[in-house]
């Protein structure tokens, strides 16, 4: 009959420190597991709450520089649907932004008085079109044509090594690998014969030791006999 201890996964838990020590160790392991699960749930819930990203810019000498990227969550403040944004980390409240540069991303610029203003990143292309700027500049076109000609001459008028260096390197590599494989397979028979000879000598030595043990001879004479066998084999 199946008992409760048979289906209990911790029934056989034992680390050799006694019943109290096992119970305390098991309690610690369970507490750590539950703490990790709780932290993962809290992290997921917090990430889902703080879903608004706020890149903060600051003007330095007329140019905007990104200072940091914050996250914020929406907090309702009335039953009519009004809300504020709470910025995590600096505990700042903002009015909900409307100008976005990416999904759930709302850029802000820090004014001189410390106020954060939501702004929209404009299009340079649209600004130039509205200003009537010419998109083709003669000096830039001349430079582009000259650069194209230089690159064309460089790519067309190649030397022998520039054209065929990759092919030569690959060819040398394959030739070396092929020669190594040929040498290996050519010497394979000699290697097998040498291994067979060594195994035969080991088998003969084991047989000799067994015979000496059977007749009661001490083993201290085995090592010199083995050395003599090796010298004879080398001759």
C-alpha positions in Angstrom: 0.0 0.0 0.0 1.3 3.4 -0.9 1.9 5.7 2.0 2.3 9.5 2.4 6.1 9.1 2.7 6.3 7.3 -0.6 4.8 10.2 -2.6 6.5 12.9 -0.5 9.5 14.2 -2.5 11.2 15.4 0.7 10.6 12.2 2.6 14.1 10.9 2.0 15.9 14.2 2.3 19.0 13.7 4.5 22.3 15.5 4.5 23.7 13.7 7.5 23.2 16.5 10.1 20.4 15.0 12.1 16.6 15.5 11.9 16.7 19.1 13.2 19.5 20.0 10.7 17.7 18.4 7.8 14.5 20.3 8.7 16.3 23.6 9.0 18.1 23.0 5.7 14.9 22.0 3.9 13.1 25.1 5.4 16.0 27.3 4.1 15.8 25.8 0.6 12.0 26.2 0.4 12.3 29.8 1.7 14.8 30.7 -1.0 12.7 29.2 -3.7 9.6 31.1 -2.5 11.7 34.3 -2.3 12.8 33.9 -5.9 9.3 33.3 -7.1 8.0 36.3 -5.2 10.8 38.5 -6.6 10.1 37.4 -10.1 6.4 38.1 -9.7 7.1 41.5 -8.2 9.6 42.4 -11.0 7.1 41.4 -13.7 4.3 43.3 -12.1 6.6 46.4 -11.6 7.8 46.3 -15.2 4.2 46.1 -16.4 3.3 49.1 -14.3 6.3 51.3 -15.2 5.7 51.0 -18.9 6.3 54.6 -20.0 9.9 55.4 -20.9 11.1 59.0 -20.6 14.4 60.0 -22.2 15.4 63.2 -20.5 17.4 65.8 -22.6 19.1 69.0 -21.5 20.2 71.8 -23.7 23.9 72.6 -23.5 25.1 75.5 -25.7 21.9 75.1 -27.8 22.3 71.4 -28.4 20.2 68.7 -26.6 22.1 66.0 -24.8 20.4 62.9 -23.4 21.0 62.9 -19.6 19.2 59.7 -18.6 16.2 57.4 -19.4 13.5 57.1 -16.7 10.4 55.0 -16.4 7.0 56.1 -15.1 3.6 54.7 -14.3 0.2 56.2 -14.4 -1.6 57.1 -11.1 -5.3 58.0 -11.2 -6.2 61.1 -9.2 -9.9 61.3 -9.7 -13.0 59.4 -10.7 -13.2 61.3 -13.9 -10.3 59.6 -15.5 -7.6 62.2 -14.6 -4.1 60.9 -13.8 -0.5 61.8 -13.2 2.7 60.1 -14.1 5.0 59.0 -11.3 8.7 58.8 -12.3 10.5 56.0 -10.7 13.9 56.8 -9.0 13.5 60.5 -8.6 9.9 60.5 -7.2 8.7 63.2 -9.6 5.1 63.7 -10.8 4.4 64.8 -14.4 1.4 65.5 -16.5 0.7 62.7 -18.9 2.7 63.3 -22.1 1.3 63.1 -25.6 4.2 63.6 -27.9 6.0 60.4 -28.5 9.1 59.3 -30.5 8.5 55.5 -30.2 5.9 53.2 -28.6 5.5 54.1 -24.9 8.5 56.5 -25.2 8.0 60.2 -24.5 11.0 62.5 -24.8 11.3 65.4 -22.3 13.6 68.4 -22.1 14.7 69.8 -18.7 14.2 73.6 -18.7 16.4 76.0 -16.9 14.0 76.2 -14.0 14.0 72.4 -13.7 10.6 71.8 -15.3 10.3 68.8 -17.7 8.7 69.7 -21.0 7.4 67.0 -23.4 8.6 67.8 -26.9 8.4 66.2 -30.3 11.4 65.3 -32.4 11.0 67.1 -35.7 11.8 65.9 -39.1 14.8 67.5 -40.8 13.5 66.6 -44.2 10.1 68.3 -43.6 11.9 71.4 -42.2 14.1 71.7 -45.3 11.1 71.3 -47.6 9.2 74.0 -45.8 12.2 76.3 -45.8 12.7 75.8 -49.5 16.3 74.4 -49.1 17.9 72.7 -52.1 18.7 69.1 -51.5 21.5 68.9 -54.1 24.6 70.9 -53.3 27.0 71.4 -56.1 30.2 71.0 -54.0 28.8 67.9 -52.3 27.9 66.4 -55.7 31.4 67.1 -57.1 33.0 65.5 -54.0 30.7 62.4 -54.4 31.6 62.0 -58.1 35.3 62.3 -57.3 35.1 59.8 -54.5 33.2 57.4 -56.8 35.9 57.6 -59.4 38.7 57.0 -56.9 36.9 54.0 -55.5 36.2 52.6 -59.0 39.9 53.0 -60.0 41.0 51.4 -56.8 38.7 48.4 -57.2 39.3 47.9 -61.0 43.1 48.4 -61.1 44.0 45.7 -58.7 47.3 43.9 -58.7 47.8 40.1 -58.9 48.0 39.6 -55.2 44.9 41.8 -54.5 42.9 39.9 -57.0 43.9 36.3 -56.1 45.2 36.4 -52.5 42.0 34.8 -51.1 42.1 32.1 -53.6 45.8 31.4 -53.1 45.5 31.3 -49.3 42.6 28.9 -49.5 44.4 26.7 -52.0 47.5 26.5 -49.8 45.4 25.6 -46.8 43.6 22.8 -48.6 47.0 21.4 -50.0 48.5 21.4 -46.5 45.5 19.6 -45.0 45.4 17.1 -47.9 49.2 16.3 -47.4 48.7 15.8 -43.7 45.8 13.4 -44.3 47.9 11.5 -46.8 50.8 11.2 -44.4 48.5 10.1 -41.6 46.8 7.4 -43.6 50.1 6.3 -45.1 51.6 5.8 -41.6 48.4 4.3 -40.2 49.5 0.7 -40.9 52.8 1.2 -39.1 51.0 2.8 -36.1 48.5 -0.2 -35.9 51.4 -2.7 -36.1 53.2 -0.9 -33.3 50.1 -0.8 -31.1 49.6 -4.5 -31.8 53.2 -5.3 -30.8 52.8 -3.3 -27.6 49.6 -5.1 -26.8 51.2 -8.5 -27.5 54.1 -7.7 -25.2 51.7 -6.6 -22.4 49.7 -9.8 -22.9 52.9 -11.9 -22.7 54.0 -10.0 -19.6 50.6 -10.6 -17.9 50.8 -14.3 -18.7 54.4 -14.4 -17.3 53.3 -12.7 -14.1 50.4 -15.2 -13.7 52.7 -18.1 -14.2 55.2 -16.7 -11.6 52.4 -16.2 -9.1 51.2 -19.8 -9.6 54.7 -21.2 -8.8 55.1 -18.8 -5.8 58.0 -16.7 -7.2 58.3 -13.2 -5.7 57.5 -10.3 -7.9 60.7 -8.4 -7.4 62.3 -10.3 -10.2 59.5 -9.3 -12.6 60.7 -5.8 -13.3 64.2 -6.8 -14.5 62.7 -9.5 -16.7 60.3 -6.9 -18.2 63.3 -4.6 -18.9 65.2 -7.4 -20.6 62.2 -8.1 -22.8 62.0 -4.5 -23.8 65.7 -4.4 -24.7 65.4 -7.6 -26.7 62.5 -6.1 -28.6 64.4 -2.9 -29.4 67.4 -5.0 -30.8 
